[in-house]
C-alpha cells in the first residue's frame, strides 16, 4: 500500500485553512497530525487530510436535512 505525503502548502490549498489554523486544529485534535520528516520538515498523510475534508462535507450534508 502506497501512502503519499503532502506538505503544508498543499494542505492549505486543499483545505482552505491557513498555516496557524492547521496547527491550532491539530493541537485541538480535530485535524490529522503531521509526520516529522526531518528536524525542520513535516508533512501530512494525503488520505487522512482527504478523509478530514470528506467528514466536513458529510457534516454539512447531515446538518441540512
N, C-alpha and C positions, 0 to 999 in steps of 0.2 A: 504494500500500500504506500503510495506516494503522498507526502504532505508538503504543501507549498507554504512557505513563509512569506509574509508581506511586511514591508517596512512602514514606518509611521506615515509617510506621505501618501501611500496607497490606502492605509486605514482611514485617514482623514478624507480622502477623495471618495471612498466607498460609503462612509457613514455620514458625512457632512458634519462631523464633530471637529472641534479644534483640538490641538495638542493637549492643552491643560484639561479639557473636558474628558478626553480619553483617559488620562491618568487619574482624574477625580473619580470617574466611573469605575476604573479598575480598583481603586482603593476602597470604594463602597461595595465592591463585589458584584457590580451589575454589568461589567464588561469583561471579556476574556483577558486573562493575564498574559503578559508578554513573555517571550522566550529570550533569555540572555544569550547573545551570540558571542560577544567579546566583552571586555571591561567597559566599552563605551557604546556598544551597538545592541539593539533589541529588535525583535520582530514579533509578529503575531501569526498564529496558525490561520491560514485563509479560511478553512472550513468553519472554525469557531467564530470568526468575525461574520461570515455569511449566515451562520445559524442565529447569531445575535440580531442581525438585520431582519431575518425571517420572523423571529419572535416578535419584533416590533410591529411588523406587518400583521401578524396574527392577532396581537393585542388590539391594534387599530380596528381590524375587521370584526373582532369579537365585541368591541365596545359599541359599534354602530348598529348592532342588531337589536 
